[in-house]
């Protein structure tokens, strides 16, 4: 059986001429153009398609398992390693605790704690900085909903509740002024979040896999997968522009591009283009000035100076000893892009109105004491998120009726909220493959029943267009 090649709404392959992301300004010389072997291996025990944080976390978890160490793994990447959403995102790991059910909130916290500990143990130079997050609400109604969500979670799980602080206009220590958002309706502060250089984190994992796996891990970059073919004996053939690989197991960590290979997912995981920028900090944001550099990871929701729902996100990069750096990594403005970026899988260009919005709007969202001057961007780029129809990732073995069958696994659809989910989701799908005990929320697991339920929800484009429905999950 050959998987159908086209479906309405189907994602394209990743574009070869993507916009240039800030995170790729210091690329790994080991990984650029890397092909472990000059030619594709003819066979593999497992083929992983995609080299972002999902696929790389899965491969790393597999090679930490005694049974997994024995398996030959080929990772195929359409472009350079980690050149998709992970290499284009907002640069933060921000668990969304209060707006999730307790099991999901706990899972996101385990992801955060796991990455933090792993970075520290291995001294990974990815600029990891632990700091609290601040979700700033510009609209009273949205803040009331968020405050109620925070109360509900605290009632359900007191330990998680200890990590959350609700800050209203009357609050002190911290006040909205302390948080540099004096014009907000209110804010939710969460104690555990982080900023980091995500590409460097994934690059370390890939380099470690290549150096420690004794030839059982083979990375092939610039090798787009064009088709998946199931053969009569239950195995698979992976077709690429450079040849074919026969394998018993495939893991798709293709996120927004999943429907290119599985057209049945065209309405379940939808590509959405987002906008990111690296803004040069004004003098008021430099160390030893009246305003110190930012001490929170930010999200901004609601209406500010626009009659649209906004969901923007911000971290500030660290300064070097010479006072270079400190870039304000600001993303969002999707409502200024054509069709909100919905259905766009091409990241070869930016959306100029969204880019202009990001340069202007940060002065409105945050007290920078910058006299409302437009900020200068050192880098502007786009990235493609994979929005899940029911808002949860899809992890598990894909049934035959959805283009899969025995041996075809998926870990994708993170709705722009991958950093607090992908690490343990990748481990979970590996544990499923190996038959180990699995740590994963039930709502993340693939099943035909879940697909039926998801398709009772609004399609992604319809849900996204509804007023007030911008989801705090959106983070490329």
Secondary structure, 3 states (H helix, E strand, C coil): CECCCCCCCCCCCCCCCCCCCHHHCCCCCCCCCCECCCCCCCEEEEEEECCCHHHHHHHHHHHCCHHHHCCCEEEECCCCCCCCHHHCCCCEECCCCCCCCHHHHHHHHHHHHHHHHHHHHHCCCCCCEEEEEEEEECCHHHHHHHHHHHHHHHHHCHHHHCCEEEECCCCCCCCCCCCCCCCCCEEEEEEEEEECCHHHHHHHHHHHHHHHCCCCEEEECCCCEEEEEECCCCCEEEEECCEEEEEEEEEECCHHHHHHHCHHHCCCEEEEEEEEEEECCCHHHCCCCCCCCCCEEEEEEECCCCCCCEEEEEEECCECCCCCECCEEEECCHHHCHHHHECCCCCCCCCHHHHHHHHHHHHHHCCCCCCCCCCCEEEEEEEEEEEECCCCCEEEECCHHHCCCCCEEEEECCCCCCCCCHHHHHHHHHHHHHCCCCCCCHHHECCHHHHHHHCCCCCHHHHHHCCCCCCCCCCC
